Amino acid sequence: MTTPTSSPPDIAARCREAVAAAEGLKASRLRVLELSEISSLADYFLVCSGNSARQVQAIADAVVERLRGERIRPHHVEGHQAGRWVLLDFGDFVVHVFDEETRSFYALEKLWADAPDVTDEFTQ
């Protein structure tokens, strides 16, 4: 008999930890989109911004460090060196940390407009 690796509450708790880490580094325009009903890609997208490449990298690093304390590591990381759009794929949720120009260009919130915005459930 196999057991699931995580249940939905565990996923939400992990995403809350990522949100707290991003908030701790003063991420701006933080949004959490729930994708579970519209995509098999992930249950949540955390989208936030930093004011510079250094802040984008620092926010991403803070998320990774916070979750590492919970023994959770990203499956994949992209864009860290450039610091314009860092993608942290944790499997059940994906963290996108953008600089403002790149975030405006890609407009993920518009691309995933069908996804409910559940930010208020995740922020303090």
N, C-alpha and C positions, 0 to 999 in steps of 0.2 A: 504494500500500500504506500503510495506516495502522498506527500503533503505539500501544499503550496509553499513557495518560498516566502511569500508575504501576503497579507490580507489587505483589503482596501484601507482599513484604519492605519495599518503600518505605513502604507504608502503616503497617506495624508500626513502622518507624523513626521516622516522623513522630509517631505516637502516643506513642512512648517519649520524644520530645523534649517533648511536651505534659505527660506525666507528670512528667518531671524539673523542668519549670518550676513545676508545681503543688506538687511536693514542696519546691522551693526557697522557696516562700512559706508553708510549713507547712500545706498543705491537710490536712484530717483525713478519715478514713474514705474514703480513695481506693480506688476500684474500677474495673477495666477489664472490660467485658463484651464478648465476641465475638459479634457478630450476623450474621456472614457466612453462616452456614448456615441461619439462621432468618428473615432479613429482607433485603430489597434496600435498606432505608433507609440503612444504613451498615455498615461492617465492624466498627467498634468504637464503644462508648460509654465515655467516661471520665467517671466520676461522682465528685465530691468535695465537701467542705464547707469553709466558712469560718466563723469565730466572729462576724462582724459584716458589715454591708453593705460597709464599707470593705475588709475582708479578701477578701470575695467578689469585689469589683471588682479588687482588686490581683492576685488569683490569675488571673482572666480576662485582665487586662492582661499579666501575665507570660507566659502561654501565647501570646498573640498576638505579643508582642515576640520570644519565643524562636523561634517559627516564621517570623516575618518575616525573621529572619536567614538562614533557609533558603529565602527567597523563596516562602513559603507564607502565603497570607492566607485568612482565613475567607470563605466565600461569603455568610454571613449571621450577624449577631449580634443577639441579643434580650436584653432585661432588664438591660442594663448600668447604666442610670441608677438603677433601683430597688435593685439590689444584693441581691435576694432569690434570684433564679435567673437566672444568666447562661448563655445557650446560645450556643456557638460552633460553627457548622456548617462543617467543613472538607471536606465532601463525603464522603470515605471514612471519616471518623470525626467524631464529635460530642462536644464537651466540655460537660458540665453542671456548673456550679459553683453550689452551693446554700448558703443559710444553713440551720441545722439544722431549724428549724421547717418551712420550705418543703420540705426534703428528706423529712422524716417524712410530711408531708401527701401528697405526690405518689408517694412510695415506688416510684421507677423500678426499683429492684432487684427488687421483687416483681412489677411489671408485666412485666418482661423476665426472669422467673425461669427460662425455658427457655434463656436465653443462658449459655454457659459463662463462669464467672468466671476470667479469665486474668491477674489482677492480679500474681501472682508472676512472670510472664514479663516484666512491664513495670517493676517497681519495683527499686530498687537495694538 
